[in-house]
Amino acid sequence: MGEEAENIADLLDAEAPELENVPQAEAGSESNNLDLILDIPLRVTVELGRSRMVVSELLNLGQGSVIELNKLAGEPMEILVNDKLVARGEAVVVNEKFGVRLTDIISPKERVEQLK
């Protein structure tokens, strides 16, 4: 135990490293840091609605079957990024393909609440 006490004392007596030798962030490095995450893939999901059914109902589905969803026609769809709600929107057609026009972006406060 005596040696440990001496080593701790040596550490306490040692001088703190000089901050002048620590590399400083350069101007514009925030954009460099942002560039690091811009290529990260995210899963974007647009949710039209949801439904619950038992396995027997699922097995009885066939071509032409209709599944009733929990949302009303014309109600905003939810846009999720990695399963977290970030916006709401409405369906549109763009070049003969479906798209979503964002009508409401979730506030940062609401997004933080989802993380809890």
Buried (B, 14 or more C-beta within 10 A) or exposed (E): EEEEEEEEEEEEEEEEEEEEEEEEEEEEEEEEEEEEEEEEEEEEEBEEBEEEEEEEEEEEEEEEEEEEEEBEEEEBBBBBEEEEBBBBBBEEEEEEEEEBEEEEEBEEEEBEEEEE
